[in-house]
Amino acid sequence: MQPTRITLKDIARETGVDVSTVSRSLSGSYGIHTETRERVLAIAAQLNYRSNRVARGPAVKTHSIALIVNDIRNPFFADVARGAEDAAFAANSDLVLCNSDLNAEKQMHYIRSLIDKRVDGILMNSVGTLDRAQQEFLSLSGVPVVLLNRAKSQSNFSSVIPDNTTGGFLAGAYLVELGHRHIVHLSGPQDYPNLRERARGFLKATAGHSAVMPSFVHGNQTFAGGYEMMRATLQRDVSITAVFAGNDIIAFGAVRAIIEAGMRVPEDVSIIGFDNVDMASVIHPPLTTIHQPKYEIGCNAVEMLLAAAEHKGPPLAEHRVLPVELIERSSCAPPRTSAV
């Protein structure tokens, strides 16, 4: 005997709301009270509800997957997208690209639209802005998800990330070994997982040195954000001799602010980035940075996603952490005078 499939009416009966409210709660639509949405999602999970998309099974396979990133203009995402596209093409699948701009409403619009279009899976960089109810909705949709910015301990979705903590440690240790004591870490939003792990590694590298005085500045993880953070830092504290930027784009903005302040890199201020985008090797001076395997992240994510799409049983979360390495160029040097 086939098991009875749970319907929207079943969930409505259990929650005490109408079918329309259940449907809007499960689809992540706005205008539903948070408590109502969470109650509907909880009951749906308890009843093991799956959307019509899941119930239809392999017949709805579209050979298309989606990649949601913050901003494709960032060269880091261009490399990730290229790796994902190549892997998807090799598997006879198409890649759909969406920019969320770190906007939760825009991101949720894309998620709902992609699920309606029956994509076989979603690669997502900015899922950190989703609230619990939205993540429940994504789980109930039955669409496999691979995250590009969340560690295993932070989510039940599959993930592929660089070793951010080790990368932050390598950057901090490198600057300390050069003799820097007044170091500032320029980063993005504090709730952004990848950047938070880089900061954690940096702090670990500097914590064992009592003479080192690290400071942290948070802003936008863009060229303009790096420029503004560095400009404000130099106006406040001219004793800074080194900078660890949370990504290369922040570093590029910081270099501009340093030059505009009449200072030189690395003679007055050393700077190290994170990503190793192509431009890092051609700017002046060439940027010392932490290399992460961007292309390989895209390839791995698609490989995991397609495997999850073929899996017949309950979804299984897989987590991969890819290695990073320090790339030494010309943007770092010992400080003119070392603090004691």
Solvent accessible surface area in square Angstrom, and as a share of the most:
residue,aa,sasa,rsa
1,M,239,1.07
2,Q,158,0.70
3,P,116,0.73
4,T,123,0.72
5,R,124,0.45
6,I,41,0.21
7,T,53,0.31
8,L,52,0.26
9,K,143,0.60
10,D,26,0.14
11,I,0,0.00
12,A,10,0.08
13,R,165,0.60
14,E,100,0.45
15,T,13,0.08
16,G,68,0.65
17,V,34,0.20
18,D,88,0.45
19,V,60,0.34
20,S,64,0.42
21,T,26,0.15
22,V,0,0.00
23,S,47,0.30
24,R,100,0.37
25,S,0,0.00
26,L,16,0.08
27,S,38,0.25
28,G,2,0.02
29,S,28,0.18
30,Y,100,0.38
31,G,72,0.69
32,I,23,0.12
33,H,122,0.55
34,T,83,0.48
35,E,121,0.54
36,T,25,0.15
37,R,22,0.08
38,E,52,0.23
39,R,106,0.39
40,V,0,0.00
41,L,2,0.01
42,A,60,0.46
43,I,32,0.16
44,A,0,0.00
45,A,51,0.39
46,Q,140,0.62
47,L,50,0.25
48,N,106,0.54
49,Y,19,0.07
50,R,79,0.29
51,S,26,0.17
52,N,78,0.40
53,R,25,0.09
54,V,51,0.30
55,A,55,0.43
56,R,122,0.45
57,G,27,0.26
58,P,102,0.64
59,A,95,0.74
60,V,25,0.14
61,K,80,0.34
62,T,58,0.34
63,H,82,0.36
64,S,19,0.13
65,I,0,0.00
66,A,0,0.00
67,L,0,0.00
68,I,0,0.00
69,V,0,0.00
70,N,9,0.05
71,D,35,0.18
72,I,53,0.27
73,R,202,0.74
74,N,22,0.11
75,P,39,0.25
76,F,23,0.09
77,F,9,0.04
78,A,45,0.35
79,D,39,0.20
80,V,0,0.00
81,A,13,0.10
82,R,145,0.53
83,G,0,0.00
84,A,0,0.00
85,E,72,0.32
86,D,43,0.22
87,A,22,0.17
88,A,1,0.00
89,F,157,0.65
90,A,92,0.72
91,A,44,0.34
92,N,118,0.61
93,S,9,0.06
94,D,100,0.52
95,L,39,0.19
96,V,61,0.35
97,L,77,0.38
98,C,9,0.05
99,N,41,0.21
100,S,0,0.00
101,D,77,0.40
102,L,62,0.31
103,N,73,0.37
104,A,39,0.31
105,E,112,0.50
106,K,68,0.29
107,Q,1,0.00
108,M,0,0.00
109,H,100,0.45
110,Y,56,0.21
111,I,0,0.00
112,R,55,0.20
113,S,28,0.18
114,L,6,0.03
115,I,19,0.10
116,D,110,0.57
117,K,134,0.57
118,R,74,0.27
119,V,4,0.02
120,D,7,0.04
121,G,0,0.00
122,I,0,0.00
123,L,0,0.00
124,M,0,0.00
125,N,4,0.02
126,S,1,0.01
127,V,1,0.00
128,G,33,0.32
129,T,54,0.31
130,L,8,0.04
131,D,75,0.39
132,R,159,0.58
133,A,3,0.02
134,Q,15,0.07
135,Q,45,0.20
136,E,63,0.28
137,F,15,0.06
138,L,0,0.00
139,S,58,0.38
140,L,10,0.05
141,S,5,0.03
142,G,30,0.29
143,V,8,0.04
144,P,27,0.17
145,V,10,0.06
146,V,1,0.01
147,L,0,0.00
148,L,10,0.05
149,N,0,0.00
150,R,32,0.12
151,A,25,0.20
152,K,142,0.60
153,S,108,0.69
154,Q,48,0.21
155,S,17,0.11
156,N,144,0.74
157,F,26,0.11
158,S,11,0.07
159,S,2,0.01
160,V,0,0.00
161,I,13,0.07
162,P,1,0.01
163,D,43,0.22
164,N,4,0.02
165,T,48,0.28
166,T,57,0.33
167,G,0,0.00
168,G,0,0.00
169,F,79,0.33
170,L,55,0.27
171,A,0,0.00
172,G,0,0.00
173,A,21,0.16
174,Y,29,0.11
175,L,0,0.00
176,V,9,0.05
177,E,141,0.63
178,L,42,0.21
179,G,11,0.10
180,H,2,0.01
181,R,50,0.18
182,H,44,0.20
183,I,0,0.00
184,V,1,0.00
185,H,0,0.00
186,L,0,0.00
187,S,2,0.02
188,G,0,0.00
189,P,48,0.30
190,Q,125,0.56
191,D,105,0.54
192,Y,18,0.07
193,P,5,0.03
194,N,12,0.06
195,L,6,0.03
196,R,85,0.31
197,E,23,0.10
198,R,10,0.04
199,A,16,0.12
200,R,136,0.50
201,G,0,0.00
202,F,0,0.00
203,L,86,0.43
204,K,141,0.60
205,A,7,0.06
206,T,3,0.02
207,A,77,0.60
208,G,72,0.69
209,H,81,0.36
210,S,123,0.80
211,A,38,0.30
212,V,10,0.06
213,M,101,0.45
214,P,42,0.26
215,S,47,0.30
216,F,80,0.33
217,V,27,0.15
218,H,73,0.33
219,G,26,0.25
220,N,101,0.52
221,Q,22,0.10
222,T,64,0.37
223,F,81,0.34
224,A,65,0.50
225,G,6,0.06
226,G,0,0.00
227,Y,36,0.14
228,E,83,0.37
229,M,10,0.05
230,M,0,0.00
231,R,103,0.37
232,A,44,0.34
233,T,4,0.02
234,L,12,0.06
235,Q,135,0.60
236,R,157,0.57
237,D,51,0.26
238,V,121,0.70
239,S,48,0.31
240,I,8,0.04
241,T,33,0.19
242,A,0,0.00
243,V,0,0.00
244,F,0,0.00
245,A,0,0.00
246,G,0,0.00
247,N,8,0.04
248,D,0,0.00
249,I,24,0.12
250,I,0,0.00
251,A,0,0.00
252,F,17,0.07
253,G,0,0.00
254,A,0,0.00
255,V,13,0.07
256,R,117,0.43
257,A,4,0.03
258,I,0,0.00
259,I,99,0.50
260,E,101,0.45
261,A,56,0.44
262,G,69,0.67
263,M,43,0.19
264,R,125,0.46
265,V,15,0.09
266,P,24,0.15
267,E,76,0.34
268,D,37,0.19
269,V,0,0.00
270,S,0,0.00
271,I,0,0.00
272,I,0,0.00
273,G,0,0.00
274,F,0,0.00
275,D,4,0.02
276,N,26,0.13
277,V,2,0.01
278,D,116,0.60
279,M,100,0.45
280,A,0,0.00
281,S,53,0.34
282,V,114,0.66
283,I,37,0.19
284,H,159,0.71
285,P,14,0.09
286,P,41,0.26
287,L,0,0.00
288,T,0,0.00
289,T,0,0.00
290,I,0,0.00
291,H,51,0.23
292,Q,1,0.00
293,P,16,0.10
294,K,12,0.05
295,Y,89,0.34
296,E,83,0.37
297,I,3,0.02
298,G,0,0.00
299,C,32,0.19
300,N,30,0.15
301,A,0,0.00
302,V,1,0.00
303,E,99,0.45
304,M,5,0.02
305,L,0,0.00
306,L,35,0.17
307,A,63,0.48
308,A,37,0.29
309,A,38,0.29
310,E,90,0.40
311,H,78,0.35
312,K,163,0.69
313,G,38,0.37
314,P,108,0.68
315,P,115,0.72
316,L,128,0.63
317,A,54,0.42
318,E,70,0.31
319,H,51,0.23
320,R,59,0.22
321,V,90,0.52
322,L,25,0.13
323,P,105,0.66
324,V,20,0.12
325,E,92,0.41
326,L,48,0.24
327,I,43,0.22
328,E,115,0.52
329,R,66,0.24
330,S,57,0.37
331,S,1,0.01
332,C,15,0.09
333,A,28,0.21
334,P,85,0.53
335,P,16,0.10
336,R,167,0.61
337,T,115,0.67
338,S,64,0.41
339,A,39,0.30
340,V,176,1.01
